[in-house]
Amino acid sequence: MKNKYLLLALLTVPVVVNAQINPEADEVLNEIIIQENRMQIPFQQSTRNIQVLTKEEIKKLPVSSLNEVLAYVSGVDIRQRGPFGSQADISIDGGSFEQTMVLWNGVKMGDAQTAHHSMNLPIPLEAIERIEVLKGPAARIYGINALTGAINIVTKTQVDDFVQVHAYGGSSFKKKDEGDGSGMYAGGGVQATAGINKGKTSHLLSIGKDGSNGQRYNTAADNLKAMYQGNARFNENHSMNWMGGYIDNEFGANGYYAAPHDKESYEIVQTLLFSVGSNHRINDHLTIKPRVSNRYNEDDYRFYRNDLSKARSLHYTNAFMFDLNGVYTSEIGDFGVGYEMRLEDISSSNLGTHDRKNHGWFAEYKNTFFEKLLVNVGAYWNYNTDYGFQWYPGADVAYWLNNNWKIQASVGSSQRIPSFIDLYVNQRPGNIGNPDLTPEAAWQYEFGANYSKANKHFTASIFERKISDFIDWTRSSSDDPYQPHNIGNQVMRGINVRYRQDVAIGDHQKFGYSISYQYLSPKKEDASTPTASKYTIESLKHQAIAGVNYTINDFGIQFQNRYIKRELNDAYFVSDLRLMYQFPSFQIYTQATNLFNSTYKEVAAVPMPNRWIQLGLNYRFSNKKASE
């Protein structure tokens, strides 16, 4: 154990080398335009706490899936129930997994049944351009349910003709549990991604399949994903984009939701989604962007996988979305307005049949004063057929002290509407719903500072968030089912610090390191809480992340470390290591996940796998030498 913490300490010590500054990463970051649905803001001109993970940075991580990438984003808490993305929950800055909005190119991936399905995404790493993490209430940008923040996965729109195949497989070299078959715990997958460029149109498509035989009893997983994205540029003023995806995810759900009663549970989730949008520049001042989207989800949850006559829940959920956004630029600033409609319905053998409609109106104003003061203010008005009218204002300001230092402050509000599971589930003895729940609402205040110069980037922030009518799942004893309640107010205070640096050592070597730390302190006010609380147990308290990456010619090493301490659970330390070699058209690698064989749980009663050794091959054929 001492050796683990010694390694982390060594990684957090700044490294001094005789190196030349490599400005490439800084130039890429400066060129990024944050893809909010109305305002298009250069990253360096942002007034909010936004962290952007570029495709170049993703390549420096020892990861094979989107879930693994997000585990190394400071302030983001990804809680997996197994490898290969079988099921995972995600939260930001100590919130619950229900309070974080997940988007794909600005399209909401949230499921009205339960946010357990929010990470059901058909997106391979090879298709990702960048990941934008917006922290704090984001109602005036993304509407309802972005209570603690939003994660927007932006996929590539500019592609060359290419075909890329990624195959991988691994094992813990441990025998499976008694009664769950024979042999060792193992798994693997293959992902094929292709880009087609036809001048004014481009296409990106991918299909993949992976799975494992389960790290313990009844946790085997089988996952199929497919996606397609197209873009067409008709002329300088008009363009169109469309995308679609399909997911078929099956897994043993032992301990996932209602331990210890759900040892024999099994789940099959199928998701189908599409979106069509366009961009129209009416004149030099006005741009409008309409979009239509739909997300359909089927969830077959079998509490007793071998007896479908009882405790089986079949859920069919659909969300139809339409949004219209516009921006008007003038000498006195930029004005953004928008409207969104979201029609949600569910037909369920357990929850019943329900529907609700949501209508939202946006207004924003952005301007720069005295060349140094950046101001962004706005509000979101919302009407929900179940909960009536609410409105959520917010304001951000940032000030450039000099060319490298920027300070910023923000205040904002948002809400989270209860899911259909929150309201109506009836799965005794595991969980029961509460139809009397009211929406959560939050106000957050944040102050931060940013430093950026060439290859050095530093960010620090402090915040306080107050949630009224906070929803938690609680029970009085282990014999009772969990049930959600509005238990009162929750106040969350936190501090986040992160730093990274990339340097070039001569002509053939590159070295980079990053460190981050977050501390969170939750407090419940006027709350009457029974003995056991799901969210209090899992709430993040300390998170430290440190990593290095090094390449010399065609050989590379990536080493990442996480230290996690939750409110009422034991702390754990996890390290991942990858060694790789790049040939002209393909890469081979070996990867050790949980290198030091830590014993830990990320969520619920699900122990995570022991040390996992993986071998992989990534082959790319392109007509043009890739700059990606």
C-alpha positions in Angstrom: 0.0 0.0 0.0 2.8 2.5 0.8 4.3 1.9 -2.6 1.1 3.0 -4.2 1.0 6.3 -2.5 4.7 6.9 -3.1 4.1 6.5 -6.8 1.2 9.0 -6.6 3.5 11.5 -4.7 6.2 11.1 -7.3 3.8 11.9 -10.1 2.5 15.0 -8.4 6.0 16.6 -8.1 6.6 19.0 -11.0 9.2 17.7 -13.4 12.0 19.9 -14.6 13.6 18.8 -17.9 15.8 20.4 -20.5 13.0 20.7 -23.0 11.6 22.8 -25.7 8.0 24.1 -25.3 5.6 22.4 -27.6 2.8 25.0 -28.4 0.7 22.6 -30.4 -1.7 21.6 -27.6 -2.2 25.2 -26.6 -2.9 26.2 -30.2 -5.5 23.5 -30.6 -7.2 24.6 -27.3 -7.3 28.2 -28.4 -9.1 27.3 -31.7 -11.9 25.2 -30.0 -15.4 26.7 -30.2 -17.6 25.5 -27.4 -20.7 24.0 -29.0 -23.5 25.5 -27.0 -26.9 25.3 -28.7 -27.1 29.1 -29.3 -23.9 31.0 -28.5 -20.7 29.7 -30.1 -18.0 30.7 -27.7 -14.2 30.3 -28.2 -12.8 28.3 -25.3 -10.5 31.0 -24.2 -13.5 33.5 -24.1 -15.6 31.2 -21.9 -17.0 32.7 -18.7 -17.9 29.3 -17.1 -16.0 26.5 -15.4 -15.6 24.4 -18.6 -13.1 21.6 -19.0 -12.4 20.4 -22.5 -10.8 17.0 -23.3 -9.5 17.0 -26.9 -9.0 13.9 -29.1 -5.2 14.5 -28.6 -5.6 14.3 -24.9 -7.8 11.2 -25.1 -5.0 9.5 -27.0 -2.7 10.1 -24.0 -4.9 8.0 -21.7 -4.7 4.2 -21.1 -8.4 3.7 -22.0 -10.5 1.8 -24.5 -14.0 3.2 -23.9 -15.8 6.5 -23.2 -16.6 5.5 -19.6 -12.9 5.0 -18.9 -12.0 8.4 -20.3 -14.5 10.2 -18.1 -13.0 8.5 -15.0 -9.9 10.7 -15.5 -11.8 14.1 -15.8 -11.4 16.1 -12.6 -14.7 16.6 -10.8 -16.5 13.9 -12.8 -17.5 10.8 -10.9 -18.0 7.8 -13.2 -19.3 4.7 -11.3 -19.1 1.6 -13.4 -20.6 -1.8 -12.5 -18.1 -3.6 -14.7 -15.8 -3.2 -17.7 -16.8 -2.7 -21.4 -19.5 -0.2 -20.5 -22.1 -2.7 -19.3 -23.7 -0.1 -17.1 -22.4 3.1 -15.5 -23.7 6.2 -13.6 -22.1 9.6 -13.9 -22.2 12.7 -11.8 -20.5 16.1 -11.5 -19.2 17.9 -8.4 -20.8 15.5 -5.8 -24.3 15.5 -7.3 -26.3 12.4 -8.0 -26.3 10.6 -11.3 -29.8 11.9 -12.0 -28.6 15.5 -11.8 -26.1 15.4 -14.7 -27.1 16.0 -18.3 -25.3 13.9 -21.0 -25.5 15.1 -24.6 -24.2 13.9 -28.0 -23.5 16.9 -30.2 -25.9 19.0 -28.1 -28.7 16.4 -28.3 -30.0 15.2 -24.8 -29.3 11.5 -24.1 -31.3 11.6 -20.8 -33.9 8.9 -20.3 -37.2 9.8 -18.6 -37.4 6.3 -17.1 -34.1 6.5 -15.3 -30.7 8.2 -15.6 -29.1 4.7 -15.3 -29.4 4.7 -19.1 -27.8 8.1 -19.8 -24.5 6.5 -20.6 -26.0 4.1 -23.1 -24.1 5.7 -26.0 -23.0 4.2 -29.3 -19.9 6.4 -29.6 -16.4 4.8 -30.0 -13.3 6.7 -29.0 -12.2 6.9 -32.7 -15.2 9.1 -33.5 -14.8 11.7 -30.7 -13.5 15.1 -31.5 -13.6 16.3 -27.9 -15.6 16.1 -24.7 -16.9 19.3 -23.1 -17.6 19.2 -19.4 -19.7 22.2 -18.1 -19.8 22.4 -14.3 -22.6 24.0 -12.3 -26.3 24.5 -13.0 -26.8 24.8 -16.8 -30.5 25.4 -17.3 -30.1 28.5 -19.4 -27.8 26.6 -21.8 -29.3 23.1 -21.9 -32.7 23.4 -20.2 -34.1 21.0 -17.5 -32.2 18.3 -15.7 -28.7 19.9 -16.0 -28.8 20.6 -12.3 -25.1 20.0 -11.4 -23.7 20.3 -15.0 -23.6 18.8 -18.4 -21.2 16.5 -20.5 -21.4 17.1 -24.2 -19.6 14.5 -26.4 -18.7 16.1 -29.7 -18.0 13.7 -32.6 -16.0 14.5 -35.7 -17.5 16.4 -38.6 -14.4 16.8 -40.7 -13.0 13.5 -41.8 -10.7 12.0 -44.5 -11.5 8.7 -46.1 -10.4 6.1 -43.6 -11.1 2.7 -42.1 -10.1 1.9 -38.6 -10.4 -1.4 -36.7 -9.8 -1.7 -33.0 -9.7 -5.3 -31.5 -8.9 -6.0 -27.9 -9.2 -8.8 -25.4 -8.1 -9.5 -21.8 -8.5 -11.4 -18.6 -8.0 -11.1 -14.9 -6.5 -14.6 -14.9 -8.9 -15.4 -12.0 -11.3 -18.3 -11.9 -15.0 -17.5 -12.1 -17.3 -17.8 -9.1 -18.6 -21.2 -8.2 -21.9 -21.9 -9.9 -21.3 -19.4 -12.7 -19.7 -21.6 -15.3 -16.1 -22.6 -15.5 -12.8 -21.1 -16.7 -11.3 -17.7 -16.1 -12.9 -14.2 -16.1 -12.2 -12.8 -19.6 -13.6 -10.5 -22.2 -12.9 -8.6 -25.4 -14.3 -6.8 -28.4 -13.9 -5.3 -31.8 -14.8 -1.9 -33.1 -14.8 -0.8 -36.8 -15.0 2.9 -37.7 -15.0 4.5 -41.1 -15.0 8.0 -42.6 -16.1 9.0 -46.1 -15.4 12.5 -47.5 -17.3 13.5 -50.6 -16.4 17.2 -50.8 -19.5 19.0 -49.5 -20.7 15.9 -47.6 -19.0 13.7 -45.1 -20.0 10.5 -43.3 -18.8 8.9 -40.1 -20.0 5.4 -39.2 -19.1 2.8 -36.7 -20.1 -0.7 -35.4 -18.7 -2.6 -32.5 -19.4 -5.5 -30.2 -17.8 -6.4 -26.9 -18.5 -8.5 -23.8 -17.3 -10.5 -20.9 -18.2 -13.6 -19.0 -18.6 -11.7 -15.8 -16.1 -10.8 -13.0 -18.4 -12.6 -10.5 -21.6 -14.5 -10.3 -24.3 -13.3 -12.8 -22.4 -10.3 -14.2 -21.7 -11.4 -17.8 -22.3 -8.7 -20.4 -22.9 -8.6 -24.2 -22.9 -5.2 -25.9 -23.6 -4.2 -29.5 -23.3 -0.6 -30.7 -23.7 1.2 -34.0 -23.7 4.8 -35.0 -23.8 7.0 -38.1 -23.3 10.7 -38.6 -23.6 12.8 -41.8 -22.9 16.4 -42.6 -23.6 18.4 -45.8 -22.5 21.9 -46.5 -24.6 23.4 -49.3 -22.9 26.8 -49.4 -21.4 29.3 -47.1 -24.7 30.1 -45.4 -26.6 26.8 -45.2 -25.6 23.3 -43.9 -27.3 20.2 -42.6 -26.4 17.5 -40.1 -27.9 14.2 -39.1 -27.0 11.3 -36.8 -28.3 8.0 -35.5 -27.4 5.3 -33.2 -28.4 1.8 -31.9 -27.5 0.0 -28.7 -28.3 -3.6 -27.6 -26.9 -4.1 -24.1 -27.5 -7.3 -22.0 -25.9 -8.0 -18.6 -26.3 -9.9 -15.4 -27.3 -7.3 -12.8 -26.3 -8.9 -9.6 -26.2 -6.2 -6.9 -26.8 -3.4 -9.4 -29.9 -1.8 -7.9 -31.4 -3.6 -4.9 -28.7 -5.6 -3.1 -28.8 -8.1 -1.5 -32.2 -9.2 -3.0 -31.3 -8.9 -6.7 -28.6 -11.6 -7.0 -30.5 -13.3 -9.9 -31.5 -10.2 -11.8 -30.8 -9.7 -15.5 -31.3 -6.7 -17.8 -31.7 -6.1 -21.5 -31.6 -2.5 -22.7 -32.1 -1.5 -26.4 -31.8 2.2 -27.5 -32.5 3.7 -30.8 -31.9 7.4 -31.5 -31.8 9.9 -34.4 -31.4 13.6 -34.9 -31.7 15.9 -37.9 -30.7 19.6 -37.8 -29.6 22.5 -40.0 -27.7 25.8 -39.8 -28.9 28.8 -41.7 -27.1 32.2 -41.9 -29.9 34.5 -42.9 -27.6 37.6 -43.1 -24.5 39.0 -41.5 -26.3 39.3 -38.2 -28.8 36.5 -37.8 -28.3 32.7 -37.7 -31.0 30.2 -36.9 -30.7 26.4 -36.1 -33.7 24.1 -36.1 -33.4 20.4 -35.0 -35.6 17.4 -34.5 -34.5 14.4 -32.4 -36.0 11.3 -31.0 -34.7 8.7 -28.4 -36.5 5.4 -27.9 -35.6 3.0 -25.2 -36.7 -0.5 -24.3 -35.7 -1.9 -20.9 -36.4 -5.5 -19.9 -35.5 -5.9 -16.2 -35.8 -9.4 -14.9 -35.6 -9.5 -11.1 -35.4 -13.3 -11.3 -33.7 -14.2 -14.6 -34.8 -17.8 -14.5 -38.4 -17.1 -13.6 -40.1 -14.5 -15.8 -43.5 -15.1 -14.2 -42.8 -12.7 -11.4 -41.0 -9.4 -10.7 -40.3 -8.7 -14.4 -40.5 -5.1 -15.6 -40.8 -4.2 -19.3 -40.4 -0.5 -19.9 -40.9 1.3 -23.3 -39.8 4.9 -23.2 -39.8 7.6 -25.9 -38.7 11.2 -25.9 -39.4 13.3 -29.0 -37.5 16.6 -29.0 -37.6 19.7 -31.1 -35.5 22.8 -30.6 -35.1 26.1 -32.5 -32.2 28.4 -31.7 -31.1 31.7 -33.0 -28.3 34.2 -32.6 -28.3 37.9 -33.5 -25.0 39.7 -33.5 -24.8 43.5 -33.2 -22.5 46.3 -32.1 -23.9 46.2 -28.6 -23.4 42.4 -28.2 -24.7 39.0 -29.1 -28.3 37.9 -28.4 -29.3 34.3 -28.2 -32.9 33.0 -28.1 -34.3 29.6 -28.3 -37.2 27.2 -27.8 -37.3 23.5 -26.9 -40.1 21.0 -26.7 -39.7 17.6 -25.2 -42.5 15.0 -25.2 -41.9 12.1 -22.9 -44.0 9.0 -22.5 -43.6 5.5 -21.0 -45.6 2.3 -21.2 -44.4 -0.1 -18.5 -45.6 -3.4 -16.9 -44.3 -2.0 -13.6 -44.6 1.8 -13.7 -47.9 2.0 -15.7 -48.6 4.4 -18.6 -47.6 8.0 -18.3 -46.7 11.0 -20.4 -45.6 14.6 -19.8 -44.7 17.5 -21.9 -42.0 20.1 -21.4 -41.7 23.5 -23.1 -38.7 25.8 -22.5 -37.7 29.3 -23.7 -34.1 30.6 -23.6 -32.7 34.1 -23.7 -29.0 35.0 -23.5 -26.8 38.1 -23.9 -23.0 38.1 -24.4 -20.6 40.9 -24.8 -17.0 42.0 -24.1 -16.4 45.4 -22.4 -13.1 47.3 -22.3 -11.5 44.4 -24.2 -11.0 42.5 -20.9 -14.4 42.1 -19.2 -16.5 39.2 -20.6 -20.2 39.1 -19.6 -22.8 36.4 -20.3 -26.3 36.6 -18.7 -29.5 34.8 -19.4 -32.5 32.9 -18.2 -34.6 29.8 -19.0 -38.4 29.7 -18.6 -39.9 26.2 -18.3 -43.4 24.8 -18.4 -44.0 21.1 -17.5 -47.4 19.6 -17.7 -46.8 17.9 -14.3 -45.1 20.7 -12.4 -46.2 24.0 -14.0 -44.0 27.1 -14.7 -40.6 27.8 -13.3 -37.8 30.1 -14.4 -34.0 29.8 -13.9 -31.7 32.8 -14.4 -27.9 33.0 -14.4 -24.9 35.2 -15.0 -21.2 34.8 -15.6 -18.4 37.3 -15.8 -14.7 36.9 -16.5 -11.8 39.4 -16.5 -8.4 39.1 -18.1 -5.8 40.3 -15.7 -3.2 39.9 -18.4 -2.5 37.7 -21.4 -2.2 34.6 -19.3 -4.4 35.1 -16.2 -8.2 35.2 -16.2 -10.5 35.3 -13.2 -14.2 34.4 -13.4 -17.4 34.2 -11.3 -20.8 32.8 -11.9 -24.2 32.4 -10.4 -26.8 30.1 -11.8 -29.9 28.0 -11.2 -31.4 24.8 -12.5 -33.8 22.0 -11.7 -34.1 18.2 -12.0 -37.6 16.7 -12.7 -38.1 13.2 -11.0 -37.8 10.3 -13.3 -40.6 7.8 -13.9 -38.7 5.3 -11.8 -38.5 7.9 -8.9 -42.3 8.3 -9.1 -43.8 4.9 -9.9 -41.5 1.9 -9.5 -42.8 -1.0 -7.5 -40.1 -3.7 -7.1 -40.5 -5.0 -3.6 -38.5 -5.9 -1.7 -35.9 -3.8 -3.6 -37.3 -0.3 -4.5 -40.7 1.5 -4.5 -41.5 4.9 -6.0 -43.1 8.0 -4.5 -45.6 9.8 -6.8 -45.7 12.8 -4.4 -42.1 13.9 -5.3 -41.5 17.5 -6.4 -38.6 18.7 -8.6 -35.2 19.5 -7.2 -34.0 23.1 -7.7 -30.4 24.4 -7.3 -28.6 27.7 -7.0 -24.8 27.7 -7.3 -22.1 30.3 -6.8 -18.6 29.8 -8.1 -15.3 31.7 -8.3 -12.3 30.6 -10.3 -9.0 31.5 -11.8 -7.3 30.2 -15.0 -3.6 30.5 -16.1 -2.6 29.4 -19.6 0.8 30.0 -21.2 2.2 27.9 -24.0 2.3 24.4 -22.7 1.2 25.1 -19.1 -2.5 25.2 -18.0 -3.7 25.8 -14.4 -7.3 26.1 -13.1 -8.6 26.5 -9.6 -12.2 27.1 -8.4 -14.4 27.1 -5.3 -18.2 26.8 -5.3 -21.2 26.5 -3.1 -24.4 24.8 -4.4 -27.7 24.7 -2.5 -30.4 22.2 -3.6 -33.9 22.6 -2.3 -36.3 19.6 -2.1 -33.2 17.3 -2.5 -34.3 13.8 -3.5 -32.6 10.8 -1.9 -33.4 7.1 -1.8 -33.6 6.0 1.8 -34.8 3.1 4.0 -35.0 2.6 7.8 -33.6 -1.0 7.8 -32.1 -3.5 5.5 -35.5 -5.4 5.5 -37.3 -2.4 4.0 -37.3 -1.3 0.3 -35.6 1.9 -0.7 -38.0 4.8 -1.5 -37.2 8.3 -2.7 -38.2 11.4 -0.7 -37.7 15.2 -0.9 -35.7 15.2 2.3 -35.0 18.9 2.6 -32.1 21.1 1.5 -28.6 20.0 0.6 -25.6 22.4 0.6 -22.5 21.3 -1.2 -19.2 23.2 -1.0 -16.2 22.3 -3.0 -12.7 23.2 -4.2 -11.1 22.0 -7.4 -7.5 22.4 -8.6 -5.9 21.0 -11.8 -2.6 21.5 -13.7 -1.1 20.0 -16.8 2.0 20.5 -18.9 3.3 19.1 -22.2 6.9 19.4 -23.3 9.0 18.2 -26.2 12.4 16.7 -25.4 14.5 17.2 -28.5 13.1 16.0 -31.8 12.0 12.5 -30.9 10.6 12.6 -27.3 7.5 14.0 -25.8 6.5 14.1 -22.1 3.4 15.3 -20.4 1.9 15.1 -16.9 -1.3 16.3 -15.2 -2.5 16.5 -11.6 -5.8 17.4 -10.1 -7.6 17.4 -6.8 -11.1 18.0 -5.6 -12.6 18.2 -2.1 -16.3 18.2 -1.5 -18.2 18.8 1.7 -22.0 18.1 1.6 -24.4 19.1 4.4 -28.1 18.5 4.8 -30.3 21.1 6.2 -33.7 20.5 7.8 -33.5 16.9 6.6 -35.1 14.0 8.4 -33.2 11.0 7.0 -33.8 7.3 7.8 -30.9 5.0 8.6 -29.7 4.2 5.1 -29.2 6.6 2.3 -28.1 5.6 -1.2 -26.7 9.0 -2.3 -25.0 9.9 1.0 -23.0 6.6 1.0 -21.8 7.2 -2.6 -21.2 10.9 -2.5 -17.7 11.8 -3.5 -15.5 13.5 -0.9 -11.8 13.4 -2.1 -10.7 12.9 -5.7 -7.1 13.0 -6.7 -5.9 12.2 -10.2 -2.3 12.1 -11.5 -0.8 10.8 -14.7 2.1 10.9 -17.1 2.6 10.1 -20.7 5.9 9.6 -22.5 6.8 8.8 -26.1 10.2 8.2 -27.7 10.0 7.7 -31.5 7.3 5.1 -31.9 7.2 3.7 -28.4 4.8 5.2 -25.7 4.0 4.8 -22.0 0.8 6.0 -20.4 0.3 5.8 -16.6 -2.7 7.1 -14.7 -3.7 7.1 -11.1 -6.9 7.8 -9.2 -7.5 8.2 -5.4 -11.2 8.2 -4.4 -12.8 8.6 -1.0 -16.5 8.7 -0.6 -18.5 9.9 2.3 -19.2 6.5 4.0 -17.1 4.1 2.0 -13.4 3.1 2.3 -10.9 5.0 0.1 -9.4 3.3 -2.8 -6.4 3.8 -5.2 -6.5 2.6 -8.8 -3.7 2.7 -11.4 -3.8 2.0 -15.1 -0.8 1.4 -17.3 -0.4 1.1 -21.1 2.6 0.3 -23.2 2.3 0.7 -26.9 4.2 0.7 -30.2 3.2 2.6 -33.3 3.8 1.0 -36.7 3.2 3.0 -39.9 -0.5 1.9 -40.2 -1.3 0.1 -36.9 -0.6 0.2 -33.2 -0.2 -2.6 -30.8 -0.5 -2.2 -27.0 -0.8 -4.0 -23.7 -2.7 -2.5 -20.8 -3.0 -3.3 -17.1 -6.2 -1.9 -15.5 -6.2 -1.8 -11.7 -2.4 -2.5 -11.8 -2.0 -2.9 -8.0 -5.0 -5.2 -7.7 -7.1 -2.9 -5.4 -10.3 -4.2 -3.9 -13.0 -1.5 -4.3 -16.6 -0.6 -5.2 -17.6 2.4 -7.3 -21.4 2.0 -6.9 -23.9 0.0 -4.9 -22.9 -3.5 -3.9 -20.8 -4.3 -7.0 -17.1 -5.1 -6.4 -15.0 -4.0 -9.4 -12.7 -6.4 -11.2 -9.3 -7.3 -10.0 -6.2 -6.6 -12.0 -7.1 -6.9 -15.7 -4.5 -7.4 -18.5 -5.5 -6.5 -22.0 -3.9 -6.8 -25.4 -5.1 -4.6 -28.3 -4.5 -3.9 -32.0 -5.6 -0.6 -33.6 -5.3 -0.6 -37.4 -6.0 2.4 -39.6 -6.1 2.6 -43.4 -6.3 6.1 -44.9 -5.9 7.6 -48.4 -4.3 10.6 -46.7 -1.9 10.6 -43.8 -4.0 11.3 -40.8 -3.4 14.5 -38.9 -5.7 13.1 -36.2 
